[in-house]
Amino acid sequence: MGDGEGRGRVTSTQWGLVAGLLIGAAVGVVLFALTNEVLWLVLPGVGVALGSGIGASLDSRRR
């Protein structure tokens, strides 16, 4: 586990997950702070879904 096996290039799907989470969390927290509406805290999940979908489509085009 600690010997580095299975670690390769970071894929577009992984970048999409991270970017979607960060952008969704930032926007969601700001909107929650402004409106006090709890529904905005769901936005990071939407960002992850969109980011992983876009990243997966980019990965599939490369192969």
Contact map, one row per residue, 1 for C-alpha under 8 A:
111110000000000000000000000000000000000000000000000000000000000
111110000000000000000000000000000000000000000000000000000000000
111110000000000000000000000000000000000000000000000000000000000
111111100000000000000000000000000000000000000000000000000000000
111111100000000000000000000000000000000000000000000000000000000
000111110000000000000000000000000000000000000000000000000000000
000111111000000000000000000000000000000000000000000000000000000
000001111100000000000000000000000000000000000000000000000000000
000000111110000000000000000000000000000000000000000000000000000
000000011111011000000000000000000000000000000000000000000000000
000000001111111000000000000000000000000000000000000000100010000
000000000111111100000000000000000000000000000000000000110110000
000000000011111110000000000000000000000000000000001111110110000
000000000111111111000000000000000000000000000000000100100000000
000000000111111111100000000000000000000000000000001000100000000
000000000001111111110000000000000000000000000001011111100000000
000000000000111111111000000000000000000000000011101100100000000
000000000000011111111100000000000000000000000001001000000000000
000000000000001111111110000000000000000000000011001000000000000
000000000000000111111111000000000000000000010111111100000000000
000000000000000011111111100000000000000000011011001000000000000
000000000000000001111111110000000000000000010000000000000000000
000000000000000000111111111000000000000000010010000000000000000
000000000000000000011111111100000000000000111111000000000000000
000000000000000000001111111110000000000010110000000000000000000
000000000000000000000111111111000000000000000000000000000000000
000000000000000000000011111111100000000000100000000000000000000
000000000000000000000001111111110000000111110000000000000000000
000000000000000000000000111111111000000110000000000000000000000
000000000000000000000000011111111100000000000000000000000000000
000000000000000000000000001111111111100100000000000000000000000
000000000000000000000000000111111111111110000000000000000000000
000000000000000000000000000011111111000000000000000000000000000
000000000000000000000000000001111111000000000000000000000000000
000000000000000000000000000000111111100000000000000000000000000
000000000000000000000000000000111111110000000000000000000000000
000000000000000000000000000000110011111100000000000000000000000
000000000000000000000000000000010001111111000000000000000000000
000000000000000000000000000000010000111111100000000000000000000
000000000000000000000000000110110000111111100000000000000000000
000000000000000000000000100110010000011111110000000000000000000
000000000000000000000000000100000000011111111100000000000000000
000000000000000000000001101100000000001111111110000000000000000
000000000000000000011111100100000000000011111111000000000000000
000000000000000000001001000000000000000001111111100000000000000
000000000000000000010001000000000000000001111111110000000000000
000000000000000010111011000000000000000000111111111000000000000
000000000000000111111001000000000000000000011111111100000000000
000000000000000010010000000000000000000000001111111110000000000
000000000000000100010000000000000000000000000111111111000000000
000000000000101111111000000000000000000000000011111111100000000
000000000000110110010000000000000000000000000001111111110000000
000000000000100100000000000000000000000000000000111111111000000
000000000000100100000000000000000000000000000000011111111100000
000000000011111110000000000000000000000000000000001111111110000
000000000001100000000000000000000000000000000000000111111111000
000000000000000000000000000000000000000000000000000011111111100
000000000001100000000000000000000000000000000000000001111111110
000000000011100000000000000000000000000000000000000000111111111
000000000000000000000000000000000000000000000000000000011111111
000000000000000000000000000000000000000000000000000000001111111
000000000000000000000000000000000000000000000000000000000111111
000000000000000000000000000000000000000000000000000000000011111
